[in-house]
């Protein structure tokens, strides 16, 4: 019949007070199994109003569900009290040192504990018997009365150690005054969790780390803004860099800055989805137009009536490369004021045909001195466009990848072909996971496992995941998947519950998600560019689903 001791043993703990060790050992030997003894309990005290919380700590708390709670302050060595100097302790050399009033300490701790218990959401009205006492286990006192705040019933001396169980019970009886209020075993668990809650730290789940990594990426990208500061007095500039170097962020910020400075500004790009995202994240800013290139051509063709002419034939082979850009030339002649801009900023410049540059230039109010900024990645030549940039100065390089973790950067760098040496400055990140499939049916099984793990185990929000492939969800192998477990593949960037955004690598150019699942089928053409673009869309985690029949699978 022994009490429950918290902690179970003092072995391995640094115990500076021999008096506390002595009491711990005697409590563990003498008290019955209805008692629980909590050693060295600390807390932050609750204070009302604007009073700051304070630290609290008591040496022992003795709990018995059928008697109550006792707070015990321990003072080792030879202790004394004198009206002139107050409480003091005798050192080994015979000198004395002042100490705090132990009874005041015990009383203060008692009321701190009462406030703590009363604040518990699962504690109903009423408190058990709660008292305080002071232990002097290294000495005895020859007088029975130690003062008004120290009746003998709440003073534990060396002479009481042989019968601790009796002393503890009498102390509880003193505080109960014949009306002992108990709280039973059920409420004991609440008190136990308050005084000594058991827990074990676990590694953070991926979903819990994403926000921190997002914060770091935003900071690193903000650091790139100094490039714009250096070019602030240069009306025309080309800025090139790897995927993840912050080009889109810089292009957006440059366009916003120009618009706020009073310039009518066009921010354009190749990818419609990127333009939509830029509009969504930028909002309505006076004098700023955000539109992808072909939407701009379509819009201007409608404004000028060019879209009603016989020449406007969407089925023509040269419609996108020649006829649509011609709409901008017609617009520049139709209205030289309202349809022109003071400044043009282009993102994804690597995908623009030389004829498009000319079409954009004639939209400048001042074609010779108008502001023209181009941001591009010379590795992302998905549409095999030659450069022909309308900027004569030497392009400014961005050599830092601030979007991807370093593990993702390793595969990005492997497929990057440029004279720029890129460096990853983001967090290390977790390992890339590779899966291999032999047929289309295996793709569904692999996706089910990946999505279930990411969402249910790693706590990833489904809106932070995208599945990318060369052909999208409407062609094999994804077209035969449809539903992976409870997850439905959709082509919406705002997926609902149990839906996963799925699109092509090309349509996702310029965009990013914390988690990318990249599908690499057997007949994967343009491997370097596609893997480079697809993998670099992931900011935090990348999983690859690779056809085992792909001849380049060992390179990925």
TORROVO-180024 format. One line per 3 residues: number of its first residue (from 0); their letters; for each residue x, y, z of C-alpha. Coordinates in steps of 0.02 Angstrom, whole numbers, padded with zeros to 5 digits, m for minus. Each point is the difference from the previous one (the first is absolute). Layout:
N
NUM	a	X:Y:Z ~ ...
END
This chain:
556
0	xxx	00000:00000:00000 ~ 00103:00146:m00064 ~ m00045:00172:m00066
3	xxx	00012:00055:m00180 ~ 00157:00106:m00016 ~ 00024:00131:m00136
6	xxx	00133:m00018:m00062 ~ 00012:m00186:00034 ~ 00183:00016:00050
9	xxx	00128:00136:00032 ~ 00135:m00101:m00086 ~ 00089:00104:m00131
12	xxx	m00074:00163:00065 ~ 00107:00138:00072 ~ m00070:00023:00177
15	xxx	00089:00141:00091 ~ m00097:m00017:00163 ~ 00039:m00151:00109
18	xxx	m00153:00044:00103 ~ m00114:m00018:m00151 ~ 00082:m00166:m00047
21	xxx	m00024:m00063:00179 ~ m00185:00046:m00002 ~ m00028:m00075:m00172
24	xxx	00073:m00167:00059 ~ m00103:m00003:00160 ~ m00162:00046:m00088
27	xxx	00028:m00142:m00123 ~ 00028:m00124:00143 ~ m00133:00054:00125
30	xxx	m00155:00068:m00088 ~ m00139:m00115:m00059 ~ m00060:m00031:m00177
33	xxx	m00139:00131:00010 ~ 00134:00133:00004 ~ 00088:00080:m00148
36	xxx	00155:00103:00030 ~ 00054:00128:m00131 ~ 00177:00063:00021
39	xxx	00062:00170:m00062 ~ m00154:00069:m00088 ~ 00019:00165:m00093
42	xxx	m00131:00111:m00083 ~ m00041:00171:m00067 ~ m00120:00079:00123
45	xxx	m00167:00071:m00056 ~ m00027:00184:00043 ~ m00157:00103:m00021
48	xxx	m00018:00160:m00099 ~ 00161:00079:m00063 ~ 00112:m00083:00129
51	xxx	00141:m00093:m00085 ~ 00009:m00190:00024 ~ 00138:m00061:00114
54	xxx	00106:m00157:00014 ~ m00050:m00125:00134 ~ 00084:m00156:00068
57	xxx	m00029:m00111:00150 ~ 00103:m00143:00067 ~ m00138:m00128:00030
60	xxx	m00186:m00016:m00034 ~ m00084:m00146:00088 ~ m00167:m00055:m00072
63	xxx	m00127:m00122:00073 ~ m00169:m00009:m00090 ~ m00086:m00034:00167
66	xxx	00091:00134:00103 ~ 00051:00142:m00114 ~ 00157:00089:m00058
69	xxx	00150:00055:00106 ~ 00134:00122:m00058 ~ 00164:m00029:00093
72	xxx	00146:00121:00000 ~ 00167:m00077:00056 ~ 00143:00091:00087
75	xxx	00158:m00102:00029 ~ 00136:00031:00128 ~ m00017:00094:00164
78	xxx	m00133:00135:m00013 ~ m00045:00139:00120 ~ m00107:00155:00020
81	xxx	00042:00163:00088 ~ m00106:00156:00016 ~ 00144:00111:m00054
84	xxx	00060:m00092:m00154 ~ m00147:m00116:m00042 ~ 00026:m00175:m00070
87	xxx	00178:m00063:m00018 ~ 00103:m00157:m00034 ~ 00163:m00050:00087
90	xxx	00143:m00039:m00119 ~ 00132:m00134:00029 ~ 00124:00132:00060
93	xxx	m00122:00063:00131 ~ m00049:00160:m00090 ~ m00182:00036:m00043
96	xxx	m00092:00050:m00158 ~ m00173:00073:m00017 ~ m00132:m00106:m00087
99	xxx	m00180:00030:m00054 ~ m00141:m00036:00121 ~ m00037:m00184:m00042
102	xxx	m00178:00009:00066 ~ m00037:00150:m00110 ~ 00074:m00095:m00147
105	xxx	m00107:m00153:00035 ~ m00157:00106:00021 ~ 00032:00096:m00161
108	xxx	00027:m00163:m00094 ~ m00162:m00069:00071 ~ m00102:00145:m00068
111	xxx	00090:m00010:m00167 ~ m00051:m00183:m00011 ~ m00179:00040:00048
114	xxx	m00012:00127:m00142 ~ 00075:m00128:m00119 ~ m00127:m00133:00049
117	xxx	m00146:00121:m00010 ~ 00054:00051:m00176 ~ m00010:m00179:m00066
120	xxx	m00140:m00015:m00129 ~ m00047:m00176:00059 ~ m00004:00041:00186
123	xxx	m00176:00027:00068 ~ m00042:00108:00151 ~ 00077:m00032:00169
126	xxx	00176:m00031:00060 ~ 00068:m00143:00105 ~ 00089:00031:00164
129	xxx	00159:00094:m00047 ~ 00132:00045:00128 ~ 00181:00048:00016
132	xxx	00142:m00050:00116 ~ 00187:00023:00024 ~ 00129:m00138:00029
135	xxx	00163:00021:00097 ~ 00064:m00180:m00015 ~ 00177:00039:00062
138	xxx	m00045:00067:00173 ~ m00120:00013:00146 ~ m00069:00145:00101
141	xxx	m00025:m00011:00189 ~ m00150:00118:00003 ~ m00172:m00050:m00065
144	xxx	m00051:00171:m00068 ~ 00102:00072:m00145 ~ m00115:00149:m00029
147	xxx	m00174:00048:m00056 ~ 00029:m00062:m00179 ~ 00085:m00161:00056
150	xxx	m00111:m00109:00111 ~ 00085:m00164:00046 ~ m00125:m00100:m00106
153	xxx	00075:00068:m00161 ~ 00183:m00012:00053 ~ 00098:m00158:m00043
156	xxx	00160:m00025:00102 ~ 00134:m00134:00005 ~ m00089:m00083:00146
159	xxx	m00154:m00029:m00110 ~ 00094:m00098:m00135 ~ m00022:m00173:00078
162	xxx	m00190:00013:m00017 ~ m00030:00105:m00154 ~ m00165:m00083:m00042
165	xxx	m00073:00054:00168 ~ 00069:00177:m00018 ~ m00073:00022:m00176
168	xxx	m00172:m00061:00055 ~ m00002:00117:00151 ~ 00050:00145:m00111
171	xxx	m00147:m00037:m00117 ~ m00116:m00010:00151 ~ 00061:00169:00060
174	xxx	m00046:00083:m00165 ~ m00166:m00093:m00013 ~ m00058:00051:00175
177	xxx	m00116:m00149:00007 ~ m00071:00031:m00174 ~ 00120:m00085:m00120
180	xxx	m00053:00032:m00180 ~ 00056:m00139:m00116 ~ 00002:m00006:m00190
183	xxx	00017:m00186:m00041 ~ 00105:m00095:m00126 ~ m00084:00080:m00151
186	xxx	00055:00174:00047 ~ 00171:m00065:00050 ~ 00042:m00028:m00185
189	xxx	m00039:00183:m00033 ~ 00114:00055:00142 ~ 00135:m00121:m00057
192	xxx	m00003:00069:m00178 ~ 00013:00175:00071 ~ 00149:m00039:00112
195	xxx	00096:m00125:m00106 ~ m00069:m00018:m00175 ~ 00083:m00140:m00098
198	xxx	00045:00035:m00181 ~ 00127:m00043:m00132 ~ 00060:00116:m00135
201	xxx	m00018:m00059:m00180 ~ 00080:00059:m00159 ~ m00100:00136:m00090
204	xxx	m00117:m00061:m00136 ~ 00029:00069:m00173 ~ m00158:00103:00005
207	xxx	00063:00085:00158 ~ 00165:00049:m00081 ~ m00069:00071:m00161
210	xxx	m00046:00170:00073 ~ 00175:00023:00072 ~ 00079:m00046:m00166
213	xxx	m00120:00117:m00089 ~ 00056:00141:00116 ~ 00183:m00036:m00036
216	xxx	m00031:m00004:m00188 ~ m00093:00166:00007 ~ 00146:00077:00095
219	xxx	00130:m00065:m00122 ~ m00104:00062:m00147 ~ m00018:00171:00081
222	xxx	00190:00007:00010 ~ 00004:m00009:m00191 ~ m00090:00168:m00007
225	xxx	00168:00087:00009 ~ 00019:m00046:m00185 ~ m00146:00117:m00040
228	xxx	00080:00136:00107 ~ 00160:m00013:m00101 ~ m00097:00015:m00162
231	xxx	m00119:00137:00058 ~ 00075:00132:m00117 ~ 00015:m00117:m00149
234	xxx	m00152:00011:m00117 ~ 00032:m00167:m00083 ~ 00070:m00159:00076
237	xxx	00001:m00188:m00023 ~ 00011:m00108:00156 ~ 00035:m00185:m00018
240	xxx	00011:m00138:00128 ~ m00043:m00177:00044 ~ m00171:m00062:00051
243	xxx	m00028:00054:00179 ~ 00111:00153:m00007 ~ m00147:00116:00028
246	xxx	m00023:00066:m00178 ~ m00190:00002:00007 ~ m00001:00086:00169
249	xxx	00123:00130:m00064 ~ m00101:00028:m00159 ~ m00159:00024:00102
252	xxx	00084:00120:00122 ~ 00079:00100:m00142 ~ m00169:00019:m00086
255	xxx	m00086:00052:00162 ~ 00137:00127:00038 ~ m00011:00076:m00173
258	xxx	m00190:00013:00009 ~ 00008:00083:00171 ~ 00128:00124:m00067
261	xxx	m00128:00056:m00129 ~ 00048:m00104:m00152 ~ m00137:m00092:m00096
264	xxx	00074:m00174:00009 ~ m00029:m00167:m00085 ~ 00056:m00161:00088
267	xxx	m00011:m00144:m00122 ~ 00058:m00180:m00014 ~ m00031:m00153:m00108
270	xxx	m00095:m00112:00121 ~ m00185:00041:00025 ~ m00002:m00086:00170
273	xxx	00147:00104:00058 ~ m00087:00160:m00056 ~ m00156:m00052:00097
276	xxx	00106:m00032:00155 ~ 00088:00167:m00017 ~ m00168:00088:m00013
279	xxx	m00065:m00092:00153 ~ 00151:00037:00109 ~ 00024:00179:m00059
282	xxx	m00177:00066:00007 ~ m00063:00156:m00084 ~ 00138:00130:m00015
285	xxx	m00032:00160:m00099 ~ 00098:00014:m00163 ~ 00052:m00185:00005
288	xxx	m00064:m00127:m00129 ~ 00042:m00184:00024 ~ m00038:m00114:m00146
291	xxx	00084:m00145:m00086 ~ 00063:00039:m00175 ~ m00132:m00087:m00105
294	xxx	m00142:00063:00111 ~ 00070:00175:m00029 ~ m00002:m00029:m00188
297	xxx	m00178:m00069:00008 ~ m00058:00147:00104 ~ 00077:00130:m00115
300	xxx	m00069:m00089:m00153 ~ m00173:00017:00074 ~ 00024:00184:00044
303	xxx	00055:00047:m00174 ~ m00115:m00116:m00099 ~ 00148:m00096:m00069
306	xxx	m00078:m00161:00064 ~ m00146:00027:m00122 ~ 00111:00003:m00154
309	xxx	00029:m00149:m00116 ~ 00180:m00004:00057 ~ m00051:m00051:00176
312	xxx	m00003:m00189:m00023 ~ 00036:m00103:00158 ~ 00024:m00157:m00104
315	xxx	00141:00076:m00102 ~ 00171:m00076:00034 ~ 00078:00171:00030
318	xxx	m00144:00065:00107 ~ 00090:00003:00167 ~ 00173:00047:m00062
321	xxx	m00044:00132:m00130 ~ m00184:00047:m00014 ~ m00033:00027:00186
324	xxx	00157:00109:00025 ~ m00056:00101:m00153 ~ m00151:00052:00104
327	xxx	00117:00103:00108 ~ 00071:00090:m00152 ~ m00176:00041:m00058
330	xxx	m00042:00063:00174 ~ 00152:00115:00003 ~ m00063:00084:m00158
333	xxx	m00182:m00001:00054 ~ 00027:00100:00161 ~ 00171:00070:00041
336	xxx	m00049:00049:00177 ~ m00119:m00110:00099 ~ 00066:m00165:m00067
339	xxx	00184:00037:00030 ~ 00110:m00011:00153 ~ 00142:00096:00081
342	xxx	00081:m00161:00061 ~ m00006:m00185:m00044 ~ 00062:m00141:00113
345	xxx	00011:m00176:m00071 ~ 00017:m00161:00099 ~ 00039:m00169:m00081
348	xxx	00095:00092:m00136 ~ 00081:m00163:m00060 ~ m00167:m00052:m00077
351	xxx	m00025:00157:m00106 ~ 00026:00000:m00189 ~ 00104:00145:m00073
354	xxx	m00155:00064:m00092 ~ m00089:00018:00167 ~ 00135:00117:00064
357	xxx	m00029:00117:m00146 ~ m00187:m00007:00030 ~ 00024:00045:00183
360	xxx	00125:00139:m00036 ~ m00123:00092:m00111 ~ m00119:00007:00148
363	xxx	00122:00115:00089 ~ m00047:00183:m00006 ~ 00185:00038:m00020
366	xxx	00075:m00142:m00101 ~ 00177:00069:00017 ~ 00003:00043:00184
369	xxx	m00147:m00097:00072 ~ 00030:m00117:00146 ~ 00018:m00183:m00047
372	xxx	00052:m00138:00122 ~ 00016:m00183:m00047 ~ 00020:m00143:00125
375	xxx	00046:m00169:m00073 ~ 00079:m00170:00028 ~ 00109:m00058:m00143
378	xxx	m00021:m00182:00054 ~ m00192:m00002:m00010 ~ m00011:m00005:m00190
381	xxx	m00157:m00107:m00003 ~ m00061:00082:m00159 ~ 00170:00011:m00084
384	xxx	m00007:00188:m00023 ~ 00156:00095:m00049 ~ 00040:00146:00113
387	xxx	00008:00161:m00103 ~ m00030:00102:00157 ~ m00038:00186:m00026
390	xxx	00132:00047:00129 ~ 00176:00042:m00058 ~ 00085:00001:00171
393	xxx	00083:m00155:00071 ~ m00129:m00105:00094 ~ 00011:00006:00190
396	xxx	00023:m00176:00071 ~ m00092:m00068:00153 ~ 00106:m00141:00066
399	xxx	m00094:m00047:00159 ~ m00141:m00125:00012 ~ m00107:00066:00143
402	xxx	m00159:m00099:m00037 ~ 00049:m00182:00019 ~ 00073:m00098:00143
405	xxx	00178:m00057:m00028 ~ m00051:m00179:m00033 ~ m00120:00057:m00138
408	xxx	00134:00118:m00066 ~ 00114:m00149:m00030 ~ m00116:m00070:m00134
411	xxx	m00037:00174:m00068 ~ 00186:00031:m00021 ~ 00025:m00169:m00083
414	xxx	m00113:00051:m00144 ~ 00051:00183:m00011 ~ 00101:00051:m00153
417	xxx	00070:00175:00011 ~ 00161:00094:00029 ~ m00069:00061:00168
420	xxx	00059:m00099:00150 ~ m00152:m00010:00113 ~ 00007:m00017:00189
423	xxx	m00137:m00060:00117 ~ m00027:00110:00154 ~ m00162:m00077:00064
426	xxx	m00021:m00126:00142 ~ 00070:m00176:m00020 ~ m00172:m00080:m00015
429	xxx	m00048:m00182:m00004 ~ 00056:m00133:m00124 ~ m00081:m00017:m00170
432	xxx	m00103:m00160:m00007 ~ 00002:m00102:m00161 ~ m00132:m00127:m00051
435	xxx	00008:m00113:m00153 ~ m00147:m00074:m00094 ~ m00014:m00135:m00132
438	xxx	m00177:00036:m00064 ~ m00139:00128:00016 ~ m00091:m00097:00137
441	xxx	00151:00017:00112 ~ m00010:00189:m00016 ~ m00167:00001:00091
444	xxx	00071:m00106:00143 ~ 00154:00110:00016 ~ m00104:00160:m00002
447	xxx	m00118:m00071:00132 ~ 00146:m00039:00114 ~ 00084:00169:m00027
450	xxx	m00156:00105:00025 ~ m00058:m00099:00152 ~ 00171:00019:00081
453	xxx	00019:00185:m00040 ~ m00174:00051:00057 ~ m00040:m00120:00142
456	xxx	00173:m00030:00073 ~ 00098:00158:m00046 ~ m00150:00118:00022
459	xxx	00025:00083:m00170 ~ m00146:00108:m00058 ~ m00066:m00068:m00166
462	xxx	00014:00176:m00073 ~ 00189:m00006:00029 ~ 00019:m00150:m00119
465	xxx	00005:m00008:m00189 ~ 00022:m00149:m00117 ~ 00098:00046:m00156
468	xxx	00025:m00103:m00158 ~ 00043:00036:m00182 ~ m00178:m00034:m00061
471	xxx	m00111:00036:00150 ~ m00146:m00096:00073 ~ m00096:m00027:m00161
474	xxx	00132:m00109:m00082 ~ 00087:m00160:00052 ~ 00060:m00050:00122
477	xxx	m00101:00119:00110 ~ m00161:m00012:m00101 ~ m00024:m00178:00062
480	xxx	00027:00053:00181 ~ m00146:00119:00027 ~ m00014:m00040:00185
483	xxx	00147:m00054:00109 ~ m00072:m00071:00159 ~ m00118:00136:00065
486	xxx	00088:00134:m00102 ~ m00069:00064:m00165 ~ 00116:00081:m00127
489	xxx	m00064:00169:m00062 ~ 00069:00136:m00113 ~ m00052:00141:00117
492	xxx	00131:00099:00097 ~ m00131:00019:00138 ~ m00035:m00183:00040
495	xxx	m00138:m00049:00119 ~ 00000:m00130:00137 ~ 00091:m00160:m00053
498	xxx	00045:00080:m00168 ~ 00178:00019:m00066 ~ 00049:00130:m00130
501	xxx	00072:m00088:m00153 ~ 00070:00089:m00153 ~ 00140:m00002:m00129
504	xxx	00176:00057:00030 ~ m00019:00134:m00133 ~ m00159:00073:00071
507	xxx	00082:00010:00172 ~ 00154:00095:m00060 ~ 00038:00150:00108
510	xxx	m00107:m00067:00144 ~ 00045:m00097:00155 ~ m00070:m00112:00137
513	xxx	00076:m00062:00162 ~ m00019:m00181:m00058 ~ 00015:m00062:m00180
516	xxx	m00033:m00177:m00060 ~ 00086:m00011:m00170 ~ m00048:m00141:m00118
519	xxx	00132:m00052:m00127 ~ m00072:m00124:m00128 ~ 00091:m00117:m00119
522	xxx	m00007:00111:m00156 ~ 00059:00156:00088 ~ 00070:00120:m00130
525	xxx	00099:00159:00039 ~ 00056:m00085:00161 ~ 00124:00134:00058
528	xxx	m00119:00147:m00016 ~ m00154:m00091:00066 ~ 00082:m00075:00154
531	xxx	00087:00166:00034 ~ m00161:00099:m00009 ~ m00109:m00129:00087
534	xxx	00113:m00036:00147 ~ 00041:00183:00029 ~ m00185:00038:00031
537	xxx	00015:m00085:00172 ~ 00053:00114:00141 ~ 00002:m00127:00143
540	xxx	m00018:m00180:m00060 ~ 00011:m00097:m00163 ~ m00058:m00176:m00041
543	xxx	00037:m00079:m00169 ~ m00104:m00136:m00082 ~ 00112:m00070:m00137
546	xxx	m00038:m00129:m00133 ~ 00120:m00145:00022 ~ 00004:m00010:m00191
549	xxx	00064:00178:m00019 ~ 00174:m00015:m00075 ~ 00061:00146:00106
552	xxx	m00074:m00057:00166 ~ 00172:m00025:00076 ~ 00042:00185:m00030
555	x	m00151:00069:00091
END
